[in-house]
């Protein structure tokens, strides 16, 4: 009799745990399930609760909830970025800056962390770091062109500056960056900078797709009648 009772209690506990875990997962797409999820198993649910606290008016509550989130999900970048926001809101600016730097190092795909670090790098005058953060946003489809244009004009107005040189090095370093740069760069970067990056990266050994390269050069000439003649040399050599 006692064994059967223990068996049924075990089944009940397992069922309760399973339901709790399912509630937690469901809260990722349906936030109202977050409050229904028991405290000990909150993970996705804690992210929803922390986000709600960040949007609220109590900085200390936001700090408390985001700390819980980081304790439960310490590896992804997003919880750290949310903690940084809470720290800054509560007046802990230096701690928030340190936290956002860690978040940006862990998650190059977290756009909010990358934008924050881009702004920090620009404010500090670190053009190389700013260019790297810009690329992280450039290759992400969800980043708005308006944002990229705004920072592109700030960073790459000098076709021979450190930011442009850094971007050229990144473009030259990997085949997968080049089509993205040629296609999207045309929409968001100054014409002189695009020309500078193409010429510098080609000089560093980058090989471009000929059809795409010709298309880019033609578009640059329509934008700028004084388009850099070295681009025609790049086309002649590579194509």
N, C-alpha and C positions, 0 to 999 in steps of 0.2 A: 504493500500500500504506500509506504513511504517512498519507495523507489519510483512508483508511478507519479507521485506528487512532484518529486524532484524533476522527473522527465517533462511533465507538463509545464512546470515553472521555467525550465530551460528553454522549451519551445516558445513560451510567451516572451521571455527576454530576447531571444533571437529575433522574433517577429517585431518586437518593439525597436530593436537596433536597426533592423532592415528598413522599417518604415521611417525611422529618423534619418538614416543615410539617404533614402530616396527623397525625403523632404528637403534635405540640404542640397542635393543635386538639382532638384526642381526649382529651388530658389534662384538658381543662376539665370533662369529664363522667366521666372514668375516671382518677382521680389516679395510679394505678399506672403510667400511660404517661409520667408526668413524668420519671422517672429514665432512661427509654429515649430521651428526646428529646435530641439533641446540644446541647451548651452554646450554640453560637452562635445557634441559632434558637429558644431558649426564650423564650416570652412567657406563654401560658397555663400552660405547664409550670412556669415560674418562680414564678407565683402559687401553685401547689400546693406547691412546695418551700419558699417563704417561709412559707406558712401552717403547714406541718409544723414548720418551725424555730421559729415563734412558740409553738407548742404544746409545744415541747421544753423542755429544762432549761438550754440554753446561750444566754444573752442575746446574746453576741457573734456567734454563728452566726446568730441571728435578725436581728441588725442588718446583718450582711454580706449575707444573702440578700434582705432587704427593700430594701436599697440597690440591689442588682442589679435587683430588680423595678421600682423607680422609674426607674432608668436606661433600662430597656427599654419601660416603659409610663408615661411621665411625666405624661400628661394626665388619665387617670381619677382619681377621688377615692379609690377603694379602695386602690390601692398606697400612696398617701401616708398613708392612715389606718393601714395595716399598719406602715409605717415609723415612724409616731408611737408605736404600741404597742411596737415594738422599742426605740425610743429611751428610752421611759419604763422599760421592763423593765431596760435596761442602765444606768439611773441618770442619763440625760440628760433630766431632766424639762423644763427650759426649752425645749430643742430640740424635744422631743415636743409641747409645748403650741403652739409656733409651727407645727409641721408639721400638727397636727390642725386648726388654724385655716385653713390653706391648703386642706386637704382638704375642710373643710366649705364653704368658699367655692366650690370647684369642683363639688362634688357634693351638691346638696340632696336627692338621692334615696338617698344612702348613709346608712342608718339609724344605723349605729354612729357615724359622724362627727357626725351631727346630735345624737344622744343625748349624746355626749361634750361637744359645744359647749353643749348645753342645761345640763348639769351645771356647766360652767365659768361660764356666764353667771349661773346661780343663785348660785353660790359668790361671784361678784364683785358680786352685787347689781344686775346689769344686767337689769331686768325687761323692757325693750323687746326686747333681743336674745333673751332667754330665750323670750319669747312667739313671736317669729319662728321659732325652732328648734322650738318646740312645734307650731306649725302644720305645719311640714315633716313631723313625725312623725304628726300627726293625719290628714293627707290620704293617708298611706300605708296601704294595706289590711293589710299585714303587721305593723304595729305593734300590740302587745298592748294591750287595754283596761286591763289592770292597770297597765302602765307609764304610760299616759295619765292614769289616775285618780290615781296617785301624784303626778305632777308637776302635774296640774290643781289638786289641793288646795293644793299649795305656792304656785303662781303666781297663781291666780285666786280666792282666798278673799275678796279685796276687790273688790266689783263695780264700784268706781270707781277702782281702782288703775291704775298705768301698764301693767301686763301686760294687764288687761282692756281698757283704752283702745286698746292696740296691736292686740289681737285684733279689736276692733270695727272699727278702721281697715282691717285686712286683709279682713275680711268685707265691708265696704262697698266695697272697691276693685275687686272682681271678682265677676261673677255666678256663676262656677264654684265659689267657696268657700262660698256660702250653703247649698246643699242638704247639702253634707258637714258643715258646722257644725251645722245643725239636726238631722240624723239621728244623727251620731256624738257630737256634743256632749252630747246627752241622756244618753248612757251613761257619759260619762267626766268631765264637768265639774259643779261645784256649781250647783245650781238658780239661786241668786242671780246667779251670773256669767253664765249663759246669758241670763237676763232682761236683765242690764245690757248685754251685747253686742248683743242684738236691738234694744233701745231706742236705744243710742248709734249703731249702724250705720244704723238707720232714720232717725235725726235727721240723719245725714251724707248721706242720699239713697239708701240701699240699698233696693231693692224685692225683697220675698220672695215666693215662691210661696204663694198664699193657703191652699191646702189643707194644705200642709206647715206653714205658720205657725200655723194654727188647731190642728192636731194637736199641735204643740210647746207651745203655750200651755195646752191642756187637760192635757197630761202634766205640765207645770210646776205646775199647780194641784193635781193629785193628789199631787205630791211636796211641795208647800209651800202650805198653806192661805192663807198671807199673800202669795201671788204678786203681783208688782208690777203695780199697776193700769195703769201706762203701756203695758203690753203690749196691753191691750184697746184702748187708743187707737191703737196701731200697726195693729192688725187693722182697726179702724173706718176709719182713713184709707186704708189700702192695699187693703182688700177690700170 
